Amino acid sequence: MPSDDKPNTTKAAKLELEKVKKYSTQATLAMELPFTFVGAVAVGGFIGYYLDKWLHTSPWLMVLFGGFGFVAGLLEIARRLAPADSGGNNDKHSA
């Protein structure tokens, strides 16, 4: 019988590593989402602004494309915060 004087810390270390990974992923997501949302609105607004300058329709296209950016930002946040799929695609049903 082998002599194991040291305690089994591999399981505890693995759980601690998973906990750290989970918190770092959540922190990264929390730092990233505001920039994603503001960036989507800004890009839409800039596209609308330059189209307004080109077509002389100020401010309607800027408002419209800013709204599109707002919706795109919300959809991107919802996509990133949605729970991960457990391996299968639930939208397709086998016949």
C-alpha positions, 0 to 999 in steps of 0.5 A: 500500500503506497504511503500518502502523507500529503493530503489530496489537494488536487480536487480543492485546487481544481475547485478553486481554479474553477471559482477564479475562472468563473469570477474573472469571466464575469468581471471581464463581461461586466467591463466589456458590455458597456463598451459594446452597447455604447459602441453600437449606438455610436457606430449607428449614430456616426453612420446616420450623421454622415448619411445626413451630411451626404443626403442633406436630411439632418437629423433623421438618419442619425436618429434612425441609425442611432436607434438601430445601434441601440437595438443592436446593442441590446440584442448583443447584450442579450446574446452574451448574457444568455445561458450557454447551450448545453451542446445540442441545438434546441431549435431543430427537431429531428423527424 
